[in-house]
């Protein structure tokens, strides 16, 4: 039987891509489409027989898995509804604060959730490479993370950049919160050893670019990932949806990430 999917933010670029991908996947079916009340798309047909609506509980009751790539406040309402109705969730929203992340883990006590800042297969391999490089290169190499996204992105640094920072920090045996530097302006003094710097660029229609720089004396290593299409995120999100649908069917709960989905651990 096909897994029934609800998509939050169905009129956005990611939402539209997800709608199309679900329609093309015979193992999935679009059961509901959600958007905010102010969206001009409310009342439109997302797919044959599926109208974009605003009733969160009705959408969740109709599905096995909710996929959410919206904004933090909306995501928390959507996942709370999933917890009320015993429905699995896939969350790709970035910009969640610590309290919201903790709430996701609380919801994960009753439902299965995949939460990932980036659902690209390539990025998840990149995370492993960055941690390994940081560990191997050691403290003599300075670490900087540069990311660029389209001009409509509302949070910075990107969730993926922060995950890369966490991977690098793990490689050097530190917590990112202790070593992250998010802004430099004016007379900042010399760079402090052991810190991890972030730079965020915004412009045009860039889907996503991330560069991790390891700068040593006389040499520099750069590890780069460039996303040229949102389709790679869609592919990962649908794999995550099938993963949590199977978890739900077995009565399993918890918060998972893409390495779990991809079998990387």
Secondary structure, DSSP 8 states (H G I E B T S, - for coil): --EEEEEESTTSHHHHHHHHHHHH-TTEEEEEEE--TT-TTTTSEEETTEEEE--HHHHHHT-SEEEE-S-HHHHHHHHHHHHHHT-EEEE------HHHHHHHHHHTTTSEEEE-S---HHHHHHHHHHHHHHHHH-TTSEEEEEEEE-TT--SSS-HHHHHHHHHHHHHTT--HHHHEE----SS--S--TT-EEEEEEE-TT--EEEEEEEE-SS-EEEEEEEE--THHHHHHHHHHHHHHHHHHHTT--EEE-HHHHHT--
